[in-house]
């Protein structure tokens, strides 16, 4: 129970800092919400009544949003806290490593889930897209996807030498995630088959696949069956992230 309380305390502290950080709000929240709502709404105006196209655009932008607000924010935030010795000071305060890192990641994951759900609700209300037929399963995979993607951002910090280059080194990932999820239109249809297969292995692809099943016609049993492979996908990525973090995560700046 002590570890849980410590983790929640770090998460609350991180949340207060997050919502006071104008750079984070601009680069993460406004960009994610603006693109996540704006592009599906524009698509609805260009192709009115084509619900499947709008849902595909929404799911593609969710992949971008989860990567931007989860992976990128995690990599940038943790690298900055590492270089500013904030992580080192938190450890010195008596908090356990799990509570410090878990609290930081919990905060970022919560913001990522909030952005994704607000975007989905807004698009459903502003376009001809209908709400997910199975909102519970959809939400579960958004949460799981955000958790895994945020953890991968933490793992990515092991190759980031300093805070100044954290953002540039993380930018390609949300572009790749968006391309694989179809966020940029039919461009993914022009990719070689082997590359499309590789992109389908991304954790964002798991969220998009289950999301597509929950928006389409079907049954609860069919949804569960469609969720098996994506769940395995997320499990593998989670294991990779935890392995890298446990063995390679750096708590102090790299000495020059």
Helices and strands as residue ranges (DSSP letters): H 2-20, H 22-24, I 25-30, H 31-46, H 51-66, I 67-72, H 73-83, H 86-92, H 97-126, H 135-156, G 157-159, G 163-165, H 166-181, G 186-190, H 193-199, H 203-215, H 220-248
